[in-house]
Amino acid sequence: AGYGVCHVPSAPGCHRVTCVTWRPRGTRGQRLLGAGAPRLRVPEVTATDGGDRFRLRTESAGSVRLE
């Protein structure tokens, strides 16, 4: 589970897009106990241009290929 943002082509036709995903990094206790992936309290923070999203501690969650 994770979050990702990518641009979707506006031109007609078949396109392939790779979306890099990430997830919030849990606390040390959460990681040791396997408490599941933490979630953002305010998911909209990923879409803003403000500095709040740059304070997030994250880790890679892989990538998704869209066609």
Contact map, one row per residue, 1 for C-alpha under 8 A:
1110000000000000000000100000000000001000000000000000000000001000000
1111000000000000000011110000000000000000000000000000000000001000000
1111100000000000000011100000000000000000000000000000000000000000000
0111110000000000001111000000000000000000000000000000000000000000000
0011111000000000001110000000000000000000000000000000000000000000000
0001111100000000111100000000000000000000000000000000000000000000000
0000111110000000000000000000000000000000000000000000000000000000000
0000011111000000100000000000000000000000000000000000000000000000000
0000001111110010000000000000000000000000000000000000000000000000000
0000000111110000000000000000000000000000000000000000000000000000000
0000000011111000000000000000000000000000000000000000000000000000000
0000000011111100000000000000000000000000000000000000000000000000000
0000000000111110000000000000000000000000000000000000000000000000000
0000000000011111000000000000000000000000000000000000000000000000001
0000000010001111100000000000000000000000000000000000000000000000001
0000000000000111110000000000000000000000000000000000000000000000111
0000010100000011111000000000000000000000000000000000000000000000111
0000010000000001111100000000000000000000000000000000000000000011110
0001110000000000111110000000000000000000000000000000000000000011110
0001110000000000011111000000000000000000000000000000000000001111000
0111100000000000001111100000000000000000000000000000000000011111000
0111000000000000000111110000000000000000000000000000000001111100000
1110000000000000000011111000000000001110000000000000000001111000000
0100000000000000000001111100000000001111000000000000000111100000000
0000000000000000000000111110000000001100000000000000000011100000000
0000000000000000000000011111111000001100000000000000000000000000000
0000000000000000000000001111111000000000000000000000000000000000000
0000000000000000000000000111111100000000000000000000000000000000000
0000000000000000000000000111111110000000000000000000000000000000000
0000000000000000000000000111111111110000000000000000000000000000000
0000000000000000000000000111111111110000000000000000000000000000000
0000000000000000000000000001111111100000000000000000000000000000000
0000000000000000000000000000111111100000000000000000000000000000000
0000000000000000000000000000011111110000000000000000000000000000000
0000000000000000000000000000011111111000000000000000000000000000000
0000000000000000000000000000011001111100000000000000000000000000000
1000000000000000000000111100000000111110000000000000000000000000000
0000000000000000000000111100000000011111000000000000000000000000000
0000000000000000000000110000000000001111100000000000000000000000000
0000000000000000000000010000000000000111111000000000000000000000000
0000000000000000000000000000000000000011111000000000000000000000000
0000000000000000000000000000000000000001111110000000000000000000000
0000000000000000000000000000000000000001111111000000000000000000000
0000000000000000000000000000000000000000011111110000000000000000000
0000000000000000000000000000000000000000011111110001100000000000000
0000000000000000000000000000000000000000001111110000100000000000000
0000000000000000000000000000000000000000000111111000000000000000000
0000000000000000000000000000000000000000000111111100100000000000000
0000000000000000000000000000000000000000000000111110000000000000000
0000000000000000000000000000000000000000000000011111100000000000000
0000000000000000000000000000000000000000000000001111111000000000000
0000000000000000000000000000000000000000000010000111111100000000000
0000000000000000000000000000000000000000000011010111111100000000000
0000000000000000000000000000000000000000000000000011111100000000000
0000000000000000000000000000000000000000000000000011111110000000000
0000000000000000000000010000000000000000000000000001111111000000000
0000000000000000000000011000000000000000000000000000001111100000000
0000000000000000000001111000000000000000000000000000000111110000000
0000000000000000000001111000000000000000000000000000000011111000000
0000000000000000000011100000000000000000000000000000000001111100000
1100000000000000000111100000000000000000000000000000000000111110000
0000000000000000000111000000000000000000000000000000000000011111000
0000000000000000011110000000000000000000000000000000000000001111100
0000000000000000011110000000000000000000000000000000000000000111110
0000000000000001111000000000000000000000000000000000000000000011111
0000000000000001111000000000000000000000000000000000000000000001111
0000000000000111100000000000000000000000000000000000000000000000111
